[in-house]
Amino acid sequence: MSRSELAQSLTVRETHVLRALLPGSQLTVEQIARATCLSKHTVRRAVRILHSAGLLIDGVGLRRAAWQVSPLSLGLVATPRGRTALDVRTDRPTS
């Protein structure tokens, strides 16, 4: 799958998880859930999908239960379509 196709296949939830990790941090599922306002169950599912797609890797060192973006994710962000795919509003509109 090309980077372009990969960017198009991301769901909003998966995008929120990637955006939470993109500053280069290592976060646990609980920390990602707090940062994205998603449930831990939803975050776990998104992490599983992103990890199997090669977009996330296990944390290194003392943060083994944490996740971080992979070089593939960084390459995705370097493309115009990848940047556009990750530019999703995280706030909810008020009515």
Contacts in CASP RR format, 6 or more apart in sequence:
PFRMAT RR
TARGET T0000
AUTHOR 0000-0000-0000
METHOD contacts of the structure
MODEL  1
MSRSELAQSLTVRETHVLRALLPGSQLTVEQIARATCLSKHTVRRAVRIL
HSAGLLIDGVGLRRAAWQVSPLSLGLVATPRGRTALDVRTDRPTS
1 9 0 8 1.000
1 53 0 8 1.000
3 75 0 8 1.000
3 76 0 8 1.000
3 79 0 8 1.000
3 81 0 8 1.000
3 82 0 8 1.000
4 79 0 8 1.000
4 81 0 8 1.000
4 82 0 8 1.000
6 53 0 8 1.000
6 55 0 8 1.000
6 76 0 8 1.000
7 76 0 8 1.000
7 79 0 8 1.000
7 81 0 8 1.000
7 82 0 8 1.000
7 84 0 8 1.000
7 85 0 8 1.000
7 86 0 8 1.000
8 81 0 8 1.000
8 85 0 8 1.000
10 18 0 8 1.000
10 85 0 8 1.000
10 86 0 8 1.000
11 46 0 8 1.000
12 88 0 8 1.000
13 38 0 8 1.000
13 42 0 8 1.000
13 43 0 8 1.000
13 45 0 8 1.000
13 46 0 8 1.000
14 46 0 8 1.000
14 49 0 8 1.000
14 50 0 8 1.000
15 85 0 8 1.000
15 86 0 8 1.000
15 88 0 8 1.000
16 36 0 8 1.000
16 38 0 8 1.000
16 46 0 8 1.000
16 88 0 8 1.000
16 90 0 8 1.000
17 32 0 8 1.000
17 36 0 8 1.000
17 38 0 8 1.000
17 43 0 8 1.000
17 46 0 8 1.000
17 47 0 8 1.000
17 50 0 8 1.000
17 56 0 8 1.000
18 50 0 8 1.000
18 55 0 8 1.000
18 56 0 8 1.000
18 69 0 8 1.000
18 73 0 8 1.000
18 86 0 8 1.000
19 36 0 8 1.000
19 86 0 8 1.000
19 88 0 8 1.000
19 90 0 8 1.000
20 27 0 8 1.000
20 32 0 8 1.000
20 35 0 8 1.000
20 36 0 8 1.000
21 27 0 8 1.000
21 32 0 8 1.000
21 56 0 8 1.000
21 67 0 8 1.000
21 68 0 8 1.000
21 69 0 8 1.000
21 73 0 8 1.000
22 69 0 8 1.000
22 73 0 8 1.000
22 77 0 8 1.000
22 86 0 8 1.000
24 68 0 8 1.000
24 69 0 8 1.000
25 68 0 8 1.000
26 59 0 8 1.000
26 60 0 8 1.000
26 63 0 8 1.000
26 66 0 8 1.000
26 67 0 8 1.000
26 68 0 8 1.000
27 35 0 8 1.000
27 66 0 8 1.000
27 67 0 8 1.000
27 68 0 8 1.000
28 63 0 8 1.000
28 65 0 8 1.000
28 66 0 8 1.000
28 67 0 8 1.000
29 40 0 8 1.000
29 43 0 8 1.000
29 44 0 8 1.000
29 47 0 8 1.000
29 65 0 8 1.000
29 67 0 8 1.000
30 40 0 8 1.000
31 66 0 8 1.000
32 38 0 8 1.000
32 43 0 8 1.000
32 47 0 8 1.000
32 67 0 8 1.000
33 39 0 8 1.000
33 40 0 8 1.000
33 42 0 8 1.000
33 43 0 8 1.000
36 43 0 8 1.000
36 90 0 8 1.000
37 90 0 8 1.000
38 46 0 8 1.000
47 56 0 8 1.000
47 67 0 8 1.000
50 56 0 8 1.000
51 57 0 8 1.000
51 58 0 8 1.000
51 67 0 8 1.000
54 70 0 8 1.000
54 72 0 8 1.000
54 73 0 8 1.000
55 69 0 8 1.000
55 70 0 8 1.000
55 72 0 8 1.000
55 73 0 8 1.000
55 76 0 8 1.000
56 67 0 8 1.000
56 68 0 8 1.000
56 69 0 8 1.000
56 70 0 8 1.000
56 73 0 8 1.000
57 67 0 8 1.000
57 68 0 8 1.000
57 69 0 8 1.000
57 70 0 8 1.000
58 64 0 8 1.000
58 66 0 8 1.000
58 67 0 8 1.000
58 68 0 8 1.000
59 65 0 8 1.000
59 66 0 8 1.000
59 67 0 8 1.000
59 68 0 8 1.000
60 68 0 8 1.000
76 82 0 8 1.000
76 85 0 8 1.000
76 86 0 8 1.000
77 83 0 8 1.000
77 86 0 8 1.000
END
